Amino acid sequence: MVRTSSVGVVKSELANTITDPETAKAIGFYRQIALKPDAIASAIAHAINQPDDVDTSDIVVPTTASY
């Protein structure tokens, strides 16, 4: 059972809705290093597909890019 998941910045359409200029500029930077949604799905699928006697209690998926 997965109890917690912590992920880095993930690419999504949410960034397209930001109207504050400073925030939009910051998001532009983070979009360059953001994780693809498929990476998060793969990590979750890996945890779910473990045998019943394996307990994956935490999933941490940070980006490997430098900021």
PDB file as gemmi writes it, atoms N, CA and C in Angstrom:
CRYST1    1.000    1.000    1.000  90.00  90.00  90.00 P 1                      
ATOM      1  N   MET A   1       0.837  -1.173   0.000  1.00  0.00           N  
ATOM      2  CA  MET A   1       0.000   0.000   0.000  1.00  0.00           C  
ATOM      3  C   MET A   1       0.886   1.241   0.000  1.00  0.00           C  
ATOM      4  N   VAL A   2       0.580   2.164  -0.864  1.00  0.00           N  
ATOM      5  CA  VAL A   2       1.295   3.441  -0.918  1.00  0.00           C  
ATOM      6  C   VAL A   2       0.567   4.417  -0.007  1.00  0.00           C  
ATOM      7  N   ARG A   3       1.304   4.979   0.944  1.00  0.00           N  
ATOM      8  CA  ARG A   3       0.692   5.926   1.873  1.00  0.00           C  
ATOM      9  C   ARG A   3       0.936   7.375   1.466  1.00  0.00           C  
ATOM     10  N   THR A   4       2.127   7.648   0.943  1.00  0.00           N  
ATOM     11  CA  THR A   4       2.437   9.019   0.522  1.00  0.00           C  
ATOM     12  C   THR A   4       3.206   8.996  -0.790  1.00  0.00           C  
ATOM     13  N   SER A   5       3.031  10.057  -1.550  1.00  0.00           N  
ATOM     14  CA  SER A   5       3.840  10.238  -2.755  1.00  0.00           C  
ATOM     15  C   SER A   5       4.277  11.694  -2.797  1.00  0.00           C  
ATOM     16  N   SER A   6       5.531  11.889  -3.119  1.00  0.00           N  
ATOM     17  CA  SER A   6       6.102  13.231  -3.237  1.00  0.00           C  
ATOM     18  C   SER A   6       6.773  13.316  -4.592  1.00  0.00           C  
ATOM     19  N   VAL A   7       6.312  14.226  -5.397  1.00  0.00           N  
ATOM     20  CA  VAL A   7       6.872  14.343  -6.741  1.00  0.00           C  
ATOM     21  C   VAL A   7       7.391  15.754  -6.972  1.00  0.00           C  
ATOM     22  N   GLY A   8       8.297  15.869  -7.901  1.00  0.00           N  
ATOM     23  CA  GLY A   8       8.815  17.178  -8.279  1.00  0.00           C  
ATOM     24  C   GLY A   8       7.818  17.890  -9.181  1.00  0.00           C  
ATOM     25  N   VAL A   9       8.274  18.911  -9.842  1.00  0.00           N  
ATOM     26  CA  VAL A   9       7.427  19.668 -10.760  1.00  0.00           C  
ATOM     27  C   VAL A   9       7.044  18.759 -11.931  1.00  0.00           C  
ATOM     28  N   VAL A  10       5.760  18.726 -12.249  1.00  0.00           N  
ATOM     29  CA  VAL A  10       5.248  17.874 -13.313  1.00  0.00           C  
ATOM     30  C   VAL A  10       4.641  18.749 -14.410  1.00  0.00           C  
ATOM     31  N   LYS A  11       4.962  18.427 -15.653  1.00  0.00           N  
ATOM     32  CA  LYS A  11       4.385  19.163 -16.784  1.00  0.00           C  
ATOM     33  C   LYS A  11       2.877  18.945 -16.802  1.00  0.00           C  
ATOM     34  N   SER A  12       2.138  20.036 -16.924  1.00  0.00           N  
ATOM     35  CA  SER A  12       0.683  19.939 -17.041  1.00  0.00           C  
ATOM     36  C   SER A  12       0.143  21.214 -17.676  1.00  0.00           C  
ATOM     37  N   GLU A  13      -1.124  21.172 -18.042  1.00  0.00           N  
ATOM     38  CA  GLU A  13      -1.748  22.345 -18.637  1.00  0.00           C  
ATOM     39  C   GLU A  13      -2.066  23.417 -17.601  1.00  0.00           C  
ATOM     40  N   LEU A  14      -1.947  23.114 -16.337  1.00  0.00           N  
ATOM     41  CA  LEU A  14      -2.212  24.095 -15.284  1.00  0.00           C  
ATOM     42  C   LEU A  14      -1.346  25.343 -15.455  1.00  0.00           C  
ATOM     43  N   ALA A  15      -0.103  25.173 -15.870  1.00  0.00           N  
ATOM     44  CA  ALA A  15       0.803  26.314 -16.043  1.00  0.00           C  
ATOM     45  C   ALA A  15       0.280  27.307 -17.081  1.00  0.00           C  
ATOM     46  N   ASN A  16      -0.545  26.836 -18.008  1.00  0.00           N  
ATOM     47  CA  ASN A  16      -1.091  27.724 -19.042  1.00  0.00           C  
ATOM     48  C   ASN A  16      -2.128  28.699 -18.497  1.00  0.00           C  
ATOM     49  N   THR A  17      -2.595  28.485 -17.283  1.00  0.00           N  
ATOM     50  CA  THR A  17      -3.648  29.325 -16.716  1.00  0.00           C  
ATOM     51  C   THR A  17      -3.117  30.403 -15.776  1.00  0.00           C  
ATOM     52  N   ILE A  18      -1.809  30.459 -15.566  1.00  0.00           N  
ATOM     53  CA  ILE A  18      -1.229  31.428 -14.637  1.00  0.00           C  
ATOM     54  C   ILE A  18      -1.204  32.810 -15.283  1.00  0.00           C  
ATOM     55  N   THR A  19      -1.767  33.783 -14.592  1.00  0.00           N  
ATOM     56  CA  THR A  19      -1.857  35.135 -15.143  1.00  0.00           C  
ATOM     57  C   THR A  19      -0.885  36.117 -14.502  1.00  0.00           C  
ATOM     58  N   ASP A  20      -0.358  35.809 -13.330  1.00  0.00           N  
ATOM     59  CA  ASP A  20       0.604  36.695 -12.677  1.00  0.00           C  
ATOM     60  C   ASP A  20       1.926  36.638 -13.439  1.00  0.00           C  
ATOM     61  N   PRO A  21       2.448  37.785 -13.925  1.00  0.00           N  
ATOM     62  CA  PRO A  21       3.665  37.782 -14.747  1.00  0.00           C  
ATOM     63  C   PRO A  21       4.894  37.172 -14.055  1.00  0.00           C  
ATOM     64  N   GLU A  22       5.095  37.469 -12.780  1.00  0.00           N  
ATOM     65  CA  GLU A  22       6.271  36.917 -12.083  1.00  0.00           C  
ATOM     66  C   GLU A  22       6.165  35.406 -11.933  1.00  0.00           C  
ATOM     67  N   THR A  23       4.992  34.960 -11.579  1.00  0.00           N  
ATOM     68  CA  THR A  23       4.785  33.518 -11.434  1.00  0.00           C  
ATOM     69  C   THR A  23       4.920  32.816 -12.780  1.00  0.00           C  
ATOM     70  N   ALA A  24       4.374  33.410 -13.822  1.00  0.00           N  
ATOM     71  CA  ALA A  24       4.475  32.822 -15.164  1.00  0.00           C  
ATOM     72  C   ALA A  24       5.934  32.698 -15.595  1.00  0.00           C  
ATOM     73  N   LYS A  25       6.739  33.696 -15.258  1.00  0.00           N  
ATOM     74  CA  LYS A  25       8.160  33.649 -15.606  1.00  0.00           C  
ATOM     75  C   LYS A  25       8.850  32.507 -14.860  1.00  0.00           C  
ATOM     76  N   ALA A  26       8.553  32.368 -13.574  1.00  0.00           N  
ATOM     77  CA  ALA A  26       9.145  31.280 -12.783  1.00  0.00           C  
ATOM     78  C   ALA A  26       8.711  29.926 -13.326  1.00  0.00           C  
ATOM     79  N   ILE A  27       7.454  29.814 -13.667  1.00  0.00           N  
ATOM     80  CA  ILE A  27       6.945  28.551 -14.210  1.00  0.00           C  
ATOM     81  C   ILE A  27       7.647  28.212 -15.523  1.00  0.00           C  
ATOM     82  N   GLY A  28       7.963  29.214 -16.315  1.00  0.00           N  
ATOM     83  CA  GLY A  28       8.692  28.982 -17.559  1.00  0.00           C  
ATOM     84  C   GLY A  28      10.006  28.257 -17.306  1.00  0.00           C  
ATOM     85  N   PHE A  29      10.694  28.644 -16.240  1.00  0.00           N  
ATOM     86  CA  PHE A  29      11.945  27.967 -15.884  1.00  0.00           C  
ATOM     87  C   PHE A  29      11.669  26.530 -15.449  1.00  0.00           C  
ATOM     88  N   TYR A  30      10.711  26.363 -14.553  1.00  0.00           N  
ATOM     89  CA  TYR A  30      10.449  25.028 -14.021  1.00  0.00           C  
ATOM     90  C   TYR A  30       9.904  24.072 -15.081  1.00  0.00           C  
ATOM     91  N   ARG A  31       9.226  24.591 -16.081  1.00  0.00           N  
ATOM     92  CA  ARG A  31       8.739  23.727 -17.163  1.00  0.00           C  
ATOM     93  C   ARG A  31       9.897  23.070 -17.909  1.00  0.00           C  
ATOM     94  N   GLN A  32      11.038  23.720 -17.937  1.00  0.00           N  
ATOM     95  CA  GLN A  32      12.198  23.163 -18.633  1.00  0.00           C  
ATOM     96  C   GLN A  32      12.733  21.922 -17.935  1.00  0.00           C  
ATOM     97  N   ILE A  33      12.540  21.824 -16.624  1.00  0.00           N  
ATOM     98  CA  ILE A  33      13.068  20.683 -15.870  1.00  0.00           C  
ATOM     99  C   ILE A  33      11.964  19.781 -15.333  1.00  0.00           C  
ATOM    100  N   ALA A  34      10.721  20.071 -15.697  1.00  0.00           N  
ATOM    101  CA  ALA A  34       9.580  19.331 -15.161  1.00  0.00           C  
ATOM    102  C   ALA A  34       9.572  17.876 -15.614  1.00  0.00           C  
ATOM    103  N   LEU A  35       9.029  17.045 -14.751  1.00  0.00           N  
ATOM    104  CA  LEU A  35       8.846  15.631 -15.075  1.00  0.00           C  
ATOM    105  C   LEU A  35       7.659  15.460 -16.011  1.00  0.00           C  
ATOM    106  N   LYS A  36       7.719  14.455 -16.837  1.00  0.00           N  
ATOM    107  CA  LYS A  36       6.588  14.125 -17.697  1.00  0.00           C  
ATOM    108  C   LYS A  36       5.593  13.305 -16.871  1.00  0.00           C  
ATOM    109  N   PRO A  37       4.305  13.493 -17.092  1.00  0.00           N  
ATOM    110  CA  PRO A  37       3.305  12.725 -16.344  1.00  0.00           C  
ATOM    111  C   PRO A  37       3.514  11.213 -16.432  1.00  0.00           C  
ATOM    112  N   ASP A  38       4.010  10.740 -17.570  1.00  0.00           N  
ATOM    113  CA  ASP A  38       4.258   9.299 -17.718  1.00  0.00           C  
ATOM    114  C   ASP A  38       5.285   8.787 -16.716  1.00  0.00           C  
ATOM    115  N   ALA A  39       6.231   9.629 -16.323  1.00  0.00           N  
ATOM    116  CA  ALA A  39       7.232   9.216 -15.336  1.00  0.00           C  
ATOM    117  C   ALA A  39       6.579   8.962 -13.983  1.00  0.00           C  
ATOM    118  N   ILE A  40       5.649   9.815 -13.609  1.00  0.00           N  
ATOM    119  CA  ILE A  40       4.937   9.639 -12.341  1.00  0.00           C  
ATOM    120  C   ILE A  40       4.064   8.387 -12.410  1.00  0.00           C  
ATOM    121  N   ALA A  41       3.353   8.223 -13.514  1.00  0.00           N  
ATOM    122  CA  ALA A  41       2.513   7.036 -13.687  1.00  0.00           C  
ATOM    123  C   ALA A  41       3.336   5.761 -13.620  1.00  0.00           C  
ATOM    124  N   SER A  42       4.511   5.778 -14.194  1.00  0.00           N  
ATOM    125  CA  SER A  42       5.383   4.604 -14.169  1.00  0.00           C  
ATOM    126  C   SER A  42       5.826   4.269 -12.741  1.00  0.00           C  
ATOM    127  N   ALA A  43       6.161   5.297 -11.968  1.00  0.00           N  
ATOM    128  CA  ALA A  43       6.584   5.075 -10.580  1.00  0.00           C  
ATOM    129  C   ALA A  43       5.439   4.496  -9.749  1.00  0.00           C  
ATOM    130  N   ILE A  44       4.250   5.018  -9.925  1.00  0.00           N  
ATOM    131  CA  ILE A  44       3.085   4.513  -9.195  1.00  0.00           C  
ATOM    132  C   ILE A  44       2.760   3.084  -9.624  1.00  0.00           C  
ATOM    133  N   ALA A  45       2.804   2.825 -10.925  1.00  0.00           N  
ATOM    134  CA  ALA A  45       2.539   1.470 -11.432  1.00  0.00           C  
ATOM    135  C   ALA A  45       3.556   0.481 -10.874  1.00  0.00           C  
ATOM    136  N   HIS A  46       4.816   0.886 -10.783  1.00  0.00           N  
ATOM    137  CA  HIS A  46       5.849   0.011 -10.218  1.00  0.00           C  
ATOM    138  C   HIS A  46       5.484  -0.387  -8.793  1.00  0.00           C  
ATOM    139  N   ALA A  47       5.070   0.581  -7.986  1.00  0.00           N  
ATOM    140  CA  ALA A  47       4.706   0.296  -6.599  1.00  0.00           C  
ATOM    141  C   ALA A  47       3.481  -0.617  -6.521  1.00  0.00           C  
ATOM    142  N   ILE A  48       2.492  -0.349  -7.347  1.00  0.00           N  
ATOM    143  CA  ILE A  48       1.259  -1.147  -7.330  1.00  0.00           C  
ATOM    144  C   ILE A  48       1.514  -2.590  -7.747  1.00  0.00           C  
ATOM    145  N   ASN A  49       2.461  -2.785  -8.649  1.00  0.00           N  
ATOM    146  CA  ASN A  49       2.713  -4.125  -9.185  1.00  0.00           C  
ATOM    147  C   ASN A  49       3.647  -4.980  -8.341  1.00  0.00           C  
ATOM    148  N   GLN A  50       4.003  -4.534  -7.164  1.00  0.00           N  
ATOM    149  CA  GLN A  50       4.857  -5.337  -6.285  1.00  0.00           C  
ATOM    150  C   GLN A  50       4.044  -6.474  -5.671  1.00  0.00           C  
ATOM    151  N   PRO A  51       4.733  -7.549  -5.274  1.00  0.00           N  
ATOM    152  CA  PRO A  51       4.017  -8.669  -4.637  1.00  0.00           C  
ATOM    153  C   PRO A  51       3.319  -8.217  -3.349  1.00  0.00           C  
ATOM    154  N   ASP A  52       2.336  -8.991  -2.924  1.00  0.00           N  
ATOM    155  CA  ASP A  52       1.551  -8.640  -1.742  1.00  0.00           C  
ATOM    156  C   ASP A  52       2.392  -8.519  -0.473  1.00  0.00           C  
ATOM    157  N   ASP A  53       3.526  -9.212  -0.437  1.00  0.00           N  
ATOM    158  CA  ASP A  53       4.349  -9.152   0.776  1.00  0.00           C  
ATOM    159  C   ASP A  53       5.353  -7.988   0.762  1.00  0.00           C  
ATOM    160  N   VAL A  54       5.247  -7.102  -0.218  1.00  0.00           N  
ATOM    161  CA  VAL A  54       6.100  -5.917  -0.312  1.00  0.00           C  
ATOM    162  C   VAL A  54       5.243  -4.695  -0.016  1.00  0.00           C  
ATOM    163  N   ASP A  55       5.725  -3.868   0.908  1.00  0.00           N  
ATOM    164  CA  ASP A  55       5.000  -2.654   1.282  1.00  0.00           C  
ATOM    165  C   ASP A  55       5.795  -1.435   0.830  1.00  0.00           C  
ATOM    166  N   THR A  56       5.318  -0.761  -0.188  1.00  0.00           N  
ATOM    167  CA  THR A  56       5.928   0.478  -0.639  1.00  0.00           C  
ATOM    168  C   THR A  56       5.138   1.607   0.004  1.00  0.00           C  
ATOM    169  N   SER A  57       5.629   2.096   1.117  1.00  0.00           N  
ATOM    170  CA  SER A  57       4.847   3.079   1.864  1.00  0.00           C  
ATOM    171  C   SER A  57       5.039   4.499   1.352  1.00  0.00           C  
ATOM    172  N   ASP A  58       6.182   4.792   0.766  1.00  0.00           N  
ATOM    173  CA  ASP A  58       6.463   6.138   0.279  1.00  0.00           C  
ATOM    174  C   ASP A  58       7.060   6.083  -1.115  1.00  0.00           C  
ATOM    175  N   ILE A  59       6.618   6.987  -1.964  1.00  0.00           N  
ATOM    176  CA  ILE A  59       7.193   7.135  -3.304  1.00  0.00           C  
ATOM    177  C   ILE A  59       7.678   8.583  -3.425  1.00  0.00           C  
ATOM    178  N   VAL A  60       8.955   8.721  -3.742  1.00  0.00           N  
ATOM    179  CA  VAL A  60       9.542  10.055  -3.949  1.00  0.00           C  
ATOM    180  C   VAL A  60      10.097  10.078  -5.370  1.00  0.00           C  
ATOM    181  N   VAL A  61       9.614  11.016  -6.179  1.00  0.00           N  
ATOM    182  CA  VAL A  61      10.024  11.091  -7.580  1.00  0.00           C  
ATOM    183  C   VAL A  61      10.475  12.530  -7.889  1.00  0.00           C  
ATOM    184  N   PRO A  62      11.742  12.832  -7.593  1.00  0.00           N  
ATOM    185  CA  PRO A  62      12.244  14.164  -7.927  1.00  0.00           C  
ATOM    186  C   PRO A  62      12.787  14.194  -9.354  1.00  0.00           C  
ATOM    187  N   THR A  63      12.932  15.374  -9.893  1.00  0.00           N  
ATOM    188  CA  THR A  63      13.581  15.506 -11.189  1.00  0.00           C  
ATOM    189  C   THR A  63      15.087  15.318 -11.019  1.00  0.00           C  
ATOM    190  N   THR A  64      15.743  14.817 -12.025  1.00  0.00           N  
ATOM    191  CA  THR A  64      17.191  14.670 -11.964  1.00  0.00           C  
ATOM    192  C   THR A  64      17.900  15.899 -12.534  1.00  0.00           C  
ATOM    193  N   ALA A  65      17.120  16.830 -13.084  1.00  0.00           N  
ATOM    194  CA  ALA A  65      17.700  18.046 -13.660  1.00  0.00           C  
ATOM    195  C   ALA A  65      18.206  18.970 -12.556  1.00  0.00           C  
ATOM    196  N   SER A  66      19.199  19.728 -12.886  1.00  0.00           N  
ATOM    197  CA  SER A  66      19.741  20.706 -11.931  1.00  0.00           C  
ATOM    198  C   SER A  66      19.006  22.017 -12.079  1.00  0.00           C  
ATOM    199  N   TYR A  67      18.774  22.684 -10.964  1.00  0.00           N  
ATOM    200  CA  TYR A  67      18.202  24.007 -11.078  1.00  0.00           C  
ATOM    201  C   TYR A  67      19.091  25.034 -10.532  1.00  0.00           C  
TER     202      TYR A  67                                                      
END                                                                             
